[in-house]
Amino acid sequence: MANKTNTFVLNGQTVSAVPFDFNLMCDLDEMGVSMDDLNKKPNSFVRLYVAMCLGVDKAEAGKQIQAHVISGGTTESIINAMVKEMNDSDFFQALTKRTEAKNQ
């Protein structure tokens, strides 16, 4: 059975979620948000993740999210897709385990 693509809907458009791999982490860092910001700046993190998924800059991603919310949408499906990608990522899970072990 083929894997079902992880997607979310934004302004009526189905968007494929981007996997949390090393390249995505670097791209997020270059755009100004690190994994540490997930809890500190959740809106900024979601905006940059949407930017990566749409292939647009962060300002355009923010406009898209704003339009989505104004028209009655929520960010819940975006966050769910992002969390699924984190949970499915061997790379992300390895980083998380190392961080947890280091903090114990």
C-alpha contacts under 8 A as a table, 3 or more apart, distances in Angstrom:
res1	aa1	res2	aa2	distance
5	T	16	S	6.97
5	T	17	A	7.96
6	N	16	S	6.05
6	N	17	A	5.61
6	N	81	A	6.28
6	N	84	K	7.82
6	N	85	E	7.80
7	T	14	T	6.40
7	T	15	V	5.35
7	T	16	S	4.39
7	T	17	A	5.20
7	T	81	A	6.30
8	F	14	T	5.73
8	F	15	V	5.36
8	F	16	S	6.66
8	F	17	A	7.00
8	F	77	S	5.57
8	F	78	I	5.62
8	F	81	A	6.34
9	V	12	G	5.87
9	V	13	Q	5.37
9	V	14	T	4.49
9	V	15	V	5.93
9	V	77	S	7.12
9	V	78	I	7.58
10	L	13	Q	5.23
10	L	14	T	6.49
10	L	15	V	6.97
10	L	64	Q	7.44
10	L	65	I	7.26
10	L	68	H	6.17
10	L	73	G	7.94
11	N	64	Q	7.27
11	N	67	A	7.18
11	N	68	H	5.09
11	N	73	G	7.81
15	V	53	C	6.93
15	V	54	L	7.08
16	S	53	C	6.53
17	A	53	C	5.83
17	A	81	A	6.22
17	A	82	M	6.78
17	A	85	E	7.31
18	V	24	L	7.90
18	V	49	Y	8.00
18	V	52	M	7.17
18	V	53	C	5.56
18	V	82	M	7.88
18	V	85	E	7.23
19	P	24	L	7.40
19	P	85	E	5.37
19	P	86	M	7.44
19	P	89	S	6.92
20	F	23	N	8.00
20	F	24	L	5.84
20	F	25	M	6.86
20	F	85	E	5.89
20	F	86	M	5.71
20	F	89	S	5.83
20	F	91	F	7.43
20	F	92	F	6.38
21	D	24	L	5.39
21	D	25	M	6.39
21	D	89	S	6.78
21	D	91	F	5.94
21	D	92	F	6.77
22	F	25	M	5.14
22	F	26	C	6.28
22	F	91	F	7.04
23	N	26	C	5.09
23	N	27	D	6.13
24	L	27	D	4.97
24	L	28	L	6.09
24	L	52	M	7.94
25	M	28	L	5.17
25	M	29	D	6.19
25	M	34	S	7.36
25	M	35	M	7.78
26	C	29	D	5.01
26	C	30	E	6.13
27	D	30	E	5.04
27	D	31	M	6.19
28	L	31	M	5.01
28	L	32	G	6.38
28	L	33	V	5.46
28	L	34	S	6.23
28	L	48	L	6.77
28	L	49	Y	7.58
29	D	32	G	5.14
29	D	33	V	5.10
29	D	34	S	5.09
30	E	33	V	7.44
31	M	48	L	7.38
33	V	36	D	7.92
33	V	37	D	6.04
33	V	44	S	7.32
33	V	45	F	6.30
33	V	48	L	7.67
34	S	37	D	5.38
34	S	38	L	7.30
34	S	45	F	7.96
35	M	38	L	5.38
36	D	39	N	6.69
36	D	40	K	6.99
37	D	40	K	4.62
37	D	41	K	4.97
37	D	42	P	6.70
37	D	45	F	6.74
38	L	41	K	5.71
38	L	42	P	4.95
38	L	45	F	5.80
39	N	42	P	5.60
41	K	44	S	5.43
41	K	45	F	6.22
42	P	45	F	5.03
42	P	46	V	6.15
43	N	46	V	5.16
43	N	47	R	6.08
44	S	47	R	5.04
44	S	48	L	6.21
45	F	48	L	5.28
45	F	49	Y	6.16
46	V	49	Y	5.01
46	V	50	V	6.13
46	V	78	I	7.66
46	V	79	I	7.14
47	R	50	V	5.17
47	R	51	A	6.18
47	R	58	K	6.35
47	R	61	A	5.89
47	R	62	G	5.83
47	R	65	I	7.51
48	L	51	A	4.83
48	L	52	M	6.23
48	L	57	D	7.99
48	L	58	K	5.69
48	L	61	A	7.24
49	Y	52	M	5.11
49	Y	53	C	6.26
49	Y	82	M	7.73
50	V	53	C	4.96
50	V	54	L	6.02
50	V	61	A	5.95
50	V	78	I	7.75
51	A	54	L	5.22
51	A	55	G	5.68
51	A	56	V	5.00
51	A	57	D	5.60
51	A	58	K	5.42
51	A	60	E	7.39
51	A	61	A	4.93
52	M	55	G	5.08
52	M	56	V	6.69
52	M	57	D	7.91
54	L	61	A	7.56
56	V	60	E	6.19
56	V	61	A	6.48
57	D	60	E	5.51
57	D	61	A	6.32
58	K	61	A	4.94
58	K	62	G	6.07
59	A	62	G	5.09
59	A	63	K	6.35
60	E	63	K	5.02
60	E	64	Q	6.20
61	A	64	Q	5.04
61	A	65	I	6.19
62	G	65	I	5.14
62	G	66	Q	6.01
63	K	66	Q	5.07
63	K	67	A	6.10
64	Q	67	A	5.22
64	Q	68	H	6.15
65	I	68	H	4.99
65	I	69	V	6.22
65	I	75	T	7.68
66	Q	69	V	5.21
66	Q	70	I	6.08
67	A	70	I	5.09
67	A	71	S	6.13
68	H	71	S	5.32
68	H	72	G	6.61
68	H	73	G	5.15
68	H	74	T	7.09
69	V	72	G	5.15
69	V	73	G	4.51
69	V	74	T	5.49
69	V	75	T	7.55
70	I	73	G	7.04
74	T	77	S	7.26
75	T	78	I	5.24
75	T	79	I	6.19
76	E	79	I	5.16
76	E	80	N	6.04
77	S	80	N	4.96
77	S	81	A	6.09
78	I	81	A	5.22
78	I	82	M	6.15
79	I	82	M	4.99
79	I	83	V	6.04
80	N	83	V	5.15
80	N	84	K	6.11
81	A	84	K	5.08
81	A	85	E	6.30
82	M	85	E	5.16
82	M	86	M	6.33
83	V	86	M	4.96
83	V	87	N	6.12
84	K	87	N	5.05
84	K	88	D	6.03
85	E	88	D	5.06
85	E	89	S	6.01
86	M	89	S	5.27
86	M	92	F	6.04
86	M	93	Q	7.31
87	N	90	D	7.98
87	N	92	F	7.57
87	N	93	Q	6.86
88	D	93	Q	7.98
89	S	92	F	5.16
89	S	93	Q	6.09
90	D	93	Q	5.13
90	D	94	A	6.10
91	F	94	A	5.21
91	F	95	L	6.40
92	F	95	L	5.16
92	F	96	T	6.19
93	Q	96	T	5.02
93	Q	97	K	6.18
94	A	97	K	5.22
94	A	98	R	6.30
95	L	98	R	5.20
95	L	99	T	6.18
96	T	99	T	5.14
96	T	100	E	6.14
97	K	100	E	5.12
97	K	101	A	6.10
98	R	101	A	5.12
98	R	102	K	6.06
99	T	102	K	5.07
99	T	103	N	6.21
100	E	103	N	5.17
100	E	104	Q	6.41
101	A	104	Q	5.36
